[in-house]
Amino acid sequence: VGCIDCHMGVNKDHGQHQTELKMPDAAACGQCHVKQFAERESERDTFTWPQGQWPKGHPSHALSYKANIKTAVWAAMDQREVAEGCTFCHTTQNTCNSCHTRNEFSAAEARKPRACSTCHNGVDYNESENYLLSKHGTVFQTRGDKWDWSTQLSDALEKGGMNAPTCQFCHMEYQGQFTHNMVRKVRWAFEPTPKIADNLHHPWFQGRKDAWVGTCSNCHSDSFSRAYLDSMDKGVMSGIKITEESRSVVLKLHNDGLLPGQKTNR
């Protein structure tokens, strides 16, 4: 693969820089990496919430840019530089280099948790911090330099020396297979709501929970995995209860016009 294959077209041997040079998008990568591109795109079609908690295919890498630009807050924001800050992490729909940094596009790099932390960090999405401060993350930080990152995820435990899971191992695994479809086990998504909590016994949610038990059972027993997931669900539901109670207080303050800046910062 040469520069021209990505920046002008696969198998081209010459071209005009002024008229034909382009920044390759995910579809350009998909011309060669057909399987991986198709797996990522399948997030659009394998993710339909049973009670309409989210629009079809959301939230996902495959529709991340659409999710960004179709929000009223992003579209109406006067400070476009702030809006672009959102866009930086919502380009996974359009490019592959959020995970596979150009121009090396290393699979080994993309298997490391730090690749995910480019976007999954901070106040809004602090998954990276949660992982790194967990026991799994501690093992990665203290022993990960001895793991063979060139090993495919399917062999990471037995051949790669990995003795704790990474973001990629858990979220790319589904029923024993590893693919670029990251959403086939999603249950709570980024925004746990009562509409999700009230329907966890629905077969759609139960099936996804069973799939998570299968993932966890790569290292843990079935009973431990299920008990831990049950505990996590109860913790999230407790958090939702507090959030809903707080929401009623904020709503009352808003109705009374007492929120800071409510009458002046408009």
C-alpha positions as CSV (number, residue, x, y, z in Angstrom):
1,V,0.0,0.0,0.0
2,G,1.4,3.4,-1.0
3,C,0.3,7.0,-0.3
4,I,-1.5,7.1,-3.6
5,D,-3.8,4.2,-2.8
6,C,-5.4,6.0,0.1
7,H,-5.1,9.6,-1.1
8,M,-6.1,9.2,-4.7
9,G,-7.5,5.7,-5.3
10,V,-6.6,2.1,-4.9
11,N,-4.2,0.8,-7.6
12,K,-3.7,4.3,-9.2
13,D,-0.2,5.1,-10.3
14,H,-0.5,8.8,-10.9
15,G,-2.8,11.7,-10.3
16,Q,-3.3,15.5,-10.0
17,H,-2.7,16.9,-6.5
18,Q,-4.9,19.9,-7.0
19,T,-7.9,18.0,-8.2
20,E,-7.6,14.4,-7.1
21,L,-5.9,14.5,-3.7
22,K,-8.2,13.6,-0.8
23,M,-8.2,12.8,2.9
24,P,-9.3,9.1,3.0
25,D,-12.5,8.3,5.0
26,A,-13.7,5.1,6.5
27,A,-15.2,4.0,3.2
28,A,-11.8,4.4,1.6
29,C,-10.3,2.0,4.2
30,G,-13.2,-0.3,3.5
31,Q,-12.1,-0.8,-0.1
32,C,-9.3,-3.1,1.3
33,H,-10.5,-3.8,4.8
34,V,-13.9,-5.0,3.7
35,K,-14.6,-7.3,6.6
36,Q,-13.7,-4.7,9.3
37,F,-15.6,-1.9,7.6
38,A,-18.7,-4.1,7.2
39,E,-18.6,-5.1,10.9
40,R,-18.4,-1.5,12.0
41,E,-21.3,-0.5,9.6
42,S,-23.4,-3.4,10.9
43,E,-23.9,-1.4,14.2
44,R,-26.5,0.6,12.3
45,D,-28.6,-2.5,11.7
46,T,-28.0,-4.7,14.8
47,F,-29.1,-2.1,17.4
48,T,-32.8,-1.4,17.7
49,W,-34.0,-0.5,21.2
50,P,-37.2,-2.4,22.0
51,Q,-39.0,0.5,23.7
52,G,-37.4,3.3,21.6
53,Q,-35.0,4.4,24.3
54,W,-32.6,5.6,21.6
55,P,-33.0,6.0,17.8
56,K,-32.0,2.9,15.8
57,G,-28.3,2.4,15.7
58,H,-27.5,4.9,18.5
59,P,-25.3,5.2,20.4
60,S,-22.5,3.7,18.2
61,H,-19.3,4.4,16.3
62,A,-21.1,3.9,13.0
63,L,-23.4,6.8,13.6
64,S,-21.3,9.0,16.0
65,Y,-21.0,12.0,13.6
66,K,-24.7,12.0,12.9
67,A,-25.4,11.9,16.6
68,N,-23.2,15.0,17.0
69,I,-24.4,17.3,14.3
70,K,-28.1,16.6,14.7
71,T,-28.3,17.9,18.3
72,A,-29.8,21.3,18.7
73,V,-27.1,22.3,21.2
74,W,-24.3,21.6,18.7
75,A,-26.1,23.3,15.8
76,A,-27.0,26.5,17.8
77,M,-23.8,27.0,19.7
78,D,-22.2,30.4,19.0
79,Q,-18.8,29.3,20.0
80,R,-18.0,27.1,17.0
81,E,-14.6,26.3,18.3
82,V,-16.3,24.6,21.3
83,A,-18.6,22.7,18.9
84,E,-15.6,21.5,17.0
85,G,-14.3,20.1,20.3
86,C,-17.3,17.8,20.3
87,T,-16.7,16.9,16.7
88,F,-13.2,15.7,17.3
89,C,-14.5,12.7,19.1
90,H,-17.5,12.1,16.9
91,T,-15.5,11.3,13.8
92,T,-15.5,7.6,14.3
93,Q,-18.4,7.4,11.8
94,N,-16.2,8.9,9.1
95,T,-12.7,7.8,9.8
96,C,-10.7,4.9,11.2
97,N,-7.8,6.9,12.6
98,S,-9.5,7.7,15.9
99,C,-8.4,4.2,16.9
100,H,-5.8,3.4,14.3
101,T,-3.6,6.6,14.3
102,R,-2.6,7.6,10.9
103,N,-0.3,7.0,9.1
104,E,0.8,3.8,10.8
105,F,-2.7,2.4,11.4
106,S,-1.4,-0.1,13.9
107,A,-3.7,-2.9,15.0
108,A,-1.4,-3.4,18.1
109,E,-1.9,0.3,19.1
110,A,-5.6,0.0,18.6
111,R,-5.8,-3.0,21.0
112,K,-4.5,-0.9,23.9
113,P,-6.9,0.9,26.3
114,R,-5.2,4.2,25.7
115,A,-6.5,4.2,22.2
116,C,-10.0,4.4,23.6
117,S,-9.1,7.1,26.1
118,T,-8.7,9.6,23.2
119,C,-12.5,10.1,23.4
120,H,-13.8,8.1,26.3
121,N,-12.5,10.4,29.0
122,G,-13.4,13.4,31.1
123,V,-16.6,14.7,32.7
124,D,-19.0,13.6,30.0
125,Y,-17.6,10.1,29.3
126,N,-15.2,9.0,32.0
127,E,-15.0,5.4,31.0
128,S,-11.2,5.5,30.6
129,E,-10.7,6.8,34.2
130,N,-13.2,4.2,35.5
131,Y,-11.2,1.4,33.7
132,L,-7.7,2.6,34.7
133,L,-8.7,2.9,38.4
134,S,-10.3,-0.6,38.4
135,K,-8.5,-3.8,39.2
136,H,-8.5,-4.7,35.6
137,G,-7.0,-1.3,34.7
138,T,-4.4,-1.6,37.5
139,V,-3.2,-5.0,36.1
140,F,-3.0,-3.4,32.6
141,Q,-0.9,-0.5,33.9
142,T,1.5,-2.6,36.0
143,R,1.8,-5.6,33.7
144,G,0.7,-4.6,30.3
145,D,4.2,-3.8,29.1
146,K,4.9,-7.6,29.2
147,W,1.8,-8.5,27.0
148,D,2.2,-9.2,23.3
149,W,0.0,-6.6,21.7
150,S,0.6,-8.0,18.2
151,T,-1.5,-11.0,19.2
152,Q,-5.1,-11.0,17.9
153,L,-7.7,-10.5,20.6
154,S,-9.0,-14.1,20.1
155,D,-5.6,-15.4,21.3
156,A,-4.7,-12.6,23.7
157,L,-5.4,-14.6,26.9
158,E,-3.7,-17.9,25.9
159,K,-0.9,-16.6,23.6
160,G,-0.5,-12.9,24.3
161,G,0.1,-13.1,28.0
162,M,-2.9,-10.9,28.8
163,N,-4.0,-11.6,32.3
164,A,-6.6,-8.9,32.6
165,P,-9.2,-7.7,30.1
166,T,-9.0,-4.5,28.1
167,C,-11.8,-2.3,26.7
168,Q,-11.3,-3.9,23.4
169,F,-11.4,-7.5,24.6
170,C,-14.7,-7.0,26.4
171,H,-16.5,-4.7,24.0
172,M,-15.4,-6.4,20.7
173,E,-16.2,-9.9,21.9
174,Y,-19.6,-11.4,21.2
175,Q,-20.4,-15.1,21.6
176,G,-16.8,-16.1,21.2
177,Q,-16.1,-13.9,18.1
178,F,-14.2,-10.6,18.0
179,T,-15.5,-7.9,15.5
180,H,-15.6,-4.2,15.0
181,N,-19.3,-4.2,16.0
182,M,-19.2,-2.8,19.5
183,V,-22.9,-2.5,20.3
184,R,-24.3,-6.0,20.4
185,K,-24.1,-6.2,24.2
186,V,-25.0,-2.5,25.0
187,R,-27.7,-2.3,27.6
188,W,-27.3,1.0,29.6
189,A,-25.6,3.0,26.9
190,F,-24.2,6.4,27.8
191,E,-27.3,7.7,29.5
192,P,-29.0,5.3,32.0
193,T,-32.7,6.3,32.2
194,P,-35.8,5.0,33.9
195,K,-37.0,3.8,30.5
196,I,-34.1,1.4,30.4
197,A,-34.2,0.5,34.1
198,D,-38.0,-0.3,33.9
199,N,-37.4,-2.8,31.0
200,L,-34.4,-4.8,32.1
201,H,-36.4,-8.0,32.3
202,H,-37.4,-7.7,28.6
203,P,-35.9,-10.5,26.5
204,W,-33.8,-8.0,24.5
205,F,-32.0,-6.8,27.6
206,Q,-31.8,-10.3,29.1
207,G,-30.2,-11.6,26.0
208,R,-27.6,-8.9,26.1
209,K,-26.9,-9.5,29.7
210,D,-26.4,-13.2,29.0
211,A,-23.9,-12.2,26.3
212,W,-22.0,-10.2,28.9
213,V,-22.0,-13.2,31.2
214,G,-20.4,-15.1,28.3
215,T,-17.7,-12.4,27.9
216,C,-16.9,-12.3,31.7
217,S,-16.8,-16.1,31.8
218,N,-13.6,-16.0,29.8
219,C,-12.0,-15.3,33.1
220,H,-14.6,-15.7,35.8
221,S,-17.2,-18.3,36.7
222,D,-20.7,-17.9,35.4
223,S,-22.2,-17.4,38.9
224,F,-19.7,-14.7,39.8
225,S,-20.2,-12.9,36.4
226,R,-24.0,-12.9,36.8
227,A,-23.8,-11.8,40.4
228,Y,-21.5,-8.9,39.6
229,L,-23.6,-7.7,36.7
230,D,-26.7,-7.9,38.9
231,S,-24.9,-5.7,41.5
232,M,-23.9,-3.2,38.8
233,D,-27.5,-3.0,37.6
234,K,-28.7,-2.3,41.1
235,G,-26.0,0.4,41.5
236,V,-27.1,2.1,38.3
237,M,-30.7,2.0,39.3
238,S,-29.9,3.6,42.6
239,G,-28.1,6.4,40.8
240,I,-31.1,6.9,38.5
241,K,-33.3,7.3,41.5
242,I,-31.1,10.1,42.9
243,T,-30.8,11.7,39.5
244,E,-34.6,11.8,39.1
245,E,-35.0,13.3,42.6
246,S,-32.5,16.0,41.7
247,R,-34.1,16.6,38.4
248,S,-37.4,17.6,40.1
249,V,-35.5,20.1,42.3
250,V,-33.8,21.7,39.3
251,L,-37.0,21.8,37.3
252,K,-38.7,23.6,40.2
253,L,-35.8,26.1,40.3
254,H,-36.1,26.6,36.6
255,N,-39.9,27.2,36.8
256,D,-39.3,29.8,39.5
257,G,-36.5,31.5,37.4
258,L,-33.9,31.0,40.1
259,L,-31.2,29.2,38.2
260,P,-27.9,31.2,37.9
261,G,-27.8,33.0,34.6
262,Q,-31.2,31.9,33.6
263,K,-32.5,35.4,33.0
264,T,-29.2,37.1,32.1
265,N,-27.1,34.6,30.0
266,R,-29.5,34.5,27.1
